[in-house]
Amino acid sequence: MAHAQPSDIKRDHDSILAMQGEYIVDFAFDETVLLKPGYERAPAVRSGGNEVVIVVEDTPQRIVLQHILVDGKSGHVTKHWRQDWVYEAPNRFEFSADQTWQVRTIPAAVNAGAWTQCVYEVSDAPRYCGTGKWDYSNGVATWTSDLSWRPLPRREYTRRSDYNALAVINRHTLTPNGWTHEQFNTKILRGADGSQQEIAREFGFNDYNKTTDVDFKPAYDYWKATADYWGKVRQRWDGFLGQAPGVHLKTKLDGMAMIIPLFTQAQELQDGKKVKDAQIDAVFKQWVEKAPADSAR
């Protein structure tokens, strides 16, 4: 398989970078195909917010984008998800069991000319990765991932126990006024014996439309005060996710045992207080450990 030419890499890089900016976002999730006997379709989910996407790292073959939510009325800021893009990444983490992500080699046939996108929780804990190529047919810039696993989304695990994993294909498309993120999800109950029961399929549609009507200054102020801190947090995660075997979290599924202290430390920094590296280390020591050896290898 031919590798992408340097000009293609630059075009891809610029497409990824085009996702930065200030947006009004609409989130929509609809169950479509029902696969389990007797299963009833769950109610559609609709939500939205004001979100700024900030470039954290930018090199020709690696881009890191941080999403930050801002409440339009109160100005309250919430650090949201993060997406990292790496060209021909040698490996990626894959959700393998509850609170467990294994680091696995990406096959060369999948990886050639492709970008791997990895998505992270608000605490910078791992969520999922996907690998795919950018396509520019008919003048439309679209990236489509391969099929990969991810844990239940936050909107689900507080109220669902009938499935424990999603098999997902993600698609990002640049639009005249922003970009979209489509999710083709299959809800699956994975058994300890390797069995898989498909529950239902779901279509997710996240629509990012550029706006000049929202004051995002609180988000920029937050990031200016806390960027170095979150850089240190990412370094701790990279120590587990940079090579096999991967990571196992000892928190409950909601991850709040880590989210609360990390968010609190970031807030203290913004308030002008000092946070020592040892305080970050203490959170990781309590809740994060290496994943067990990978049985799928």
Buried (B, 14 or more C-beta within 10 A) or exposed (E): EEEBEEEBBEBBBEBBBEBBBBBBBBBBBBBEEBEBEEEEEBEEBEEEBBBBBBBBEEEEEBBBBBBBBBEBEEBEBBBBBBBBBBBBBEBBBBBBBBBBBBBBEBEEEBBBBBBBBBBBBBBBBBBBBBBBBBBEEEEEBBBBBBEBBBBBBBEBBEEBEEBBBBBBBBBBBBEEEBBBBBBBBBBBBBEEEEEEEBBBBBBBEBBBBEBEEBEBEBBBEBBEBBBEBBEEBBEBBEEBBEEBBBBBBEBEBEBEBBBEBBBEBBBBBBEEEEBEEEBBEEBBEEBBEEBEEBEEE
